[in-house]
Amino acid sequence: MTEKPAVRQALWLEPTHLHFHHGDNIEVKILRGRAMKRDGAGDSALWKGYVMDPGGAEIPAQITPARDGSPPVLVFNCDHEGIYTVQVESEEVANAKLWARVLVPVGHHVHGHGAVLNRGLEIIPENYTEFHPGDTINLTVLDDGVPLAGARLQATYHFYEGTGFAHNLTADEQGKVQFVFDAMGHWLFQVDKATGDHYGIATLVIPGVRR
């Protein structure tokens, strides 16, 4: 079953730039907190980072610990143009698993869709492009590759001045959700799942929704 999160922290990812080129050394910030409000850095020594290139191959990635108030960073090199899938996973809390994902486009006018990693709870964008307010994104929530019917998602953006999340969403029987962006900024989607005493939280960030 899914549940509405209380005060549990999540991880989320934000690229340091909105545009990268072939051959760039790409850095992705790893942030921890609630509803895109940072709260501590966590123990990056217990995190694992994964990067899938546009062809579906896993490539090396390194997590650099936090320094001087800056968050930890995942670093990788891109050899091809296209969409790179970046994921960080944490099991630093005994009864919890955290997943954080962002798609990083490399090149000009890159379009595509999210990749299924089958590594637990995940939010997959069925369409990915340069989004603007008023555009629609289609998401699918999976748990070990199986659609999570009725999953409850929350969404917010980093300019949101309210408390908690800006939107609450419910997936259909196929785990699908359709959402229309109504503001500029980096957008975060989050889904929580509890099984007994164990819980998982997965996030997806769509960076740089702009006019």
C-alpha positions in Angstrom: 0.0 0.0 0.0 1.1 3.6 -0.5 0.9 6.2 2.2 1.1 10.0 2.5 4.6 10.9 3.8 4.8 12.6 7.2 8.2 14.1 8.1 10.5 11.6 6.4 13.4 13.0 4.5 14.1 12.2 0.8 17.0 12.5 -1.5 16.7 14.4 -4.8 19.1 15.3 -7.6 19.7 18.6 -9.4 22.2 19.1 -12.3 24.6 22.0 -11.8 23.7 23.3 -15.3 20.7 22.9 -17.6 22.8 22.3 -20.8 25.7 20.0 -21.3 27.8 19.0 -24.4 29.5 15.9 -25.5 32.7 15.3 -23.5 31.6 17.4 -20.6 32.4 16.3 -17.0 28.8 16.4 -15.6 28.1 17.2 -11.9 24.8 16.5 -10.3 24.0 17.8 -6.8 22.7 15.3 -4.2 20.3 17.0 -1.8 18.5 15.8 1.3 15.4 17.1 3.0 11.7 17.5 2.6 9.8 19.0 -0.3 12.9 20.5 -1.9 13.9 22.2 1.4 17.4 21.1 2.4 17.9 19.6 5.8 21.4 18.2 6.4 23.7 16.4 4.1 23.3 12.7 5.1 26.0 10.1 5.0 27.2 10.0 1.3 29.5 7.1 2.2 26.4 4.9 2.3 25.0 6.0 -1.0 25.4 4.4 -4.4 25.3 6.2 -7.7 24.3 4.8 -11.1 24.4 6.4 -14.5 22.9 4.9 -17.7 24.0 6.4 -21.0 21.6 7.0 -23.9 22.3 3.5 -25.3 21.3 1.8 -22.0 24.8 1.0 -20.8 25.9 1.7 -17.2 28.9 4.0 -17.0 31.2 4.9 -14.1 30.1 7.5 -11.6 31.7 8.9 -8.5 30.1 10.6 -5.5 32.1 13.4 -3.9 31.3 14.2 -0.3 29.9 17.5 0.9 32.4 20.3 1.4 32.1 23.7 3.0 28.4 23.7 3.1 28.0 22.5 -0.5 26.0 19.3 -1.0 27.6 16.0 -2.2 28.0 15.7 -5.9 27.8 12.8 -8.4 30.3 13.2 -11.2 30.5 11.4 -14.6 31.7 11.9 -18.1 29.4 11.9 -21.1 30.7 10.4 -24.4 27.5 10.7 -26.4 24.6 13.0 -27.0 21.2 12.0 -25.7 19.5 11.5 -22.3 21.5 10.1 -19.4 19.6 8.6 -16.5 21.2 9.4 -13.1 20.2 7.6 -9.9 21.4 7.7 -6.3 20.3 5.1 -3.7 20.6 5.2 0.1 20.0 2.6 2.8 21.6 4.7 5.6 18.4 4.2 7.7 17.9 0.6 8.7 14.2 0.3 7.8 14.2 2.6 4.8 15.4 2.8 1.1 15.7 6.1 -0.8 15.9 6.5 -4.5 16.6 9.7 -6.3 16.6 10.2 -10.1 17.1 12.9 -12.7 17.4 12.8 -16.4 20.3 14.8 -17.9 20.1 15.8 -21.6 23.4 16.2 -23.4 23.3 18.1 -26.7 20.8 20.4 -28.4 17.0 19.9 -28.5 17.2 16.4 -26.9 13.9 14.6 -26.7 13.1 11.1 -25.4 11.7 9.2 -22.4 12.9 7.8 -19.1 14.6 4.4 -18.7 13.3 1.7 -16.5 16.1 0.5 -14.2 14.1 -2.1 -12.2 15.9 -1.3 -9.0 12.9 -0.8 -6.8 10.5 2.1 -6.6 10.8 4.5 -9.5 9.0 7.3 -11.3 9.4 7.1 -15.1 8.7 10.1 -17.4 7.1 8.8 -20.6 8.0 12.0 -22.4 11.1 14.2 -21.9 11.9 17.4 -23.6 12.4 21.1 -22.7 9.3 21.8 -20.6 7.5 25.1 -20.2 4.6 26.1 -18.0 1.4 24.6 -19.5 3.2 21.6 -20.9 2.1 18.1 -19.9 4.3 15.3 -18.6 3.2 11.7 -18.4 4.6 9.6 -15.5 4.5 6.0 -14.6 5.2 4.7 -11.1 6.8 1.2 -10.9 7.8 -1.0 -8.0 10.4 -3.6 -9.1 9.1 -3.1 -12.7 5.5 -3.6 -11.8 3.0 -0.7 -12.2 2.0 0.7 -8.7 -1.8 1.1 -9.1 -3.3 4.0 -7.1 0.2 5.3 -6.1 0.0 8.7 -4.4 2.5 11.2 -5.7 3.4 14.7 -4.5 4.9 17.4 -6.6 6.5 20.7 -5.9 9.0 23.1 -7.4 12.0 24.9 -5.8 10.4 28.4 -6.0 7.3 27.3 -4.1 6.9 29.4 -1.0 4.3 27.3 0.8 4.9 24.5 3.3 5.0 20.9 2.1 4.2 20.1 -1.5 2.3 22.2 -4.1 0.3 19.3 -5.5 -1.1 15.8 -4.6 -1.6 13.3 -7.4 -3.0 9.8 -7.7 -1.9 7.2 -10.3 -4.5 5.1 -12.2 -4.6 1.3 -12.3 -1.6 1.2 -14.6 0.4 3.4 -12.2 0.1 6.4 -14.6 -0.2 10.1 -13.8 -0.6 13.0 -16.1 0.6 16.4 -14.8 0.6 19.9 -16.3 3.4 22.2 -15.2 2.0 25.4 -13.7 5.2 27.2 -12.7 8.8 27.7 -13.7 11.7 26.1 -11.8 13.1 22.6 -10.9 10.1 20.3 -10.3 10.2 17.3 -7.9 7.9 14.3 -8.0 7.9 12.0 -5.0 6.2 8.7 -4.2 6.2 6.8 -0.9 5.5 3.2 -0.2 5.3 1.4 3.2 5.3 -2.3 3.8 5.2 -3.2 7.5 7.9 -1.3 9.3 9.9 -0.7 6.1 9.3 2.3 3.8 10.7 3.6 0.6 10.7 7.0 -1.0 11.5 7.7 -4.7 12.0 11.1 -6.3 12.2 12.3 -9.8 13.4 15.8 -10.7 12.5 17.6 -13.9 14.9 20.5 -14.0 14.6 23.9 -15.6 10.9 24.3 -16.5 11.0 27.8 -18.1 9.3 30.1 -20.5 
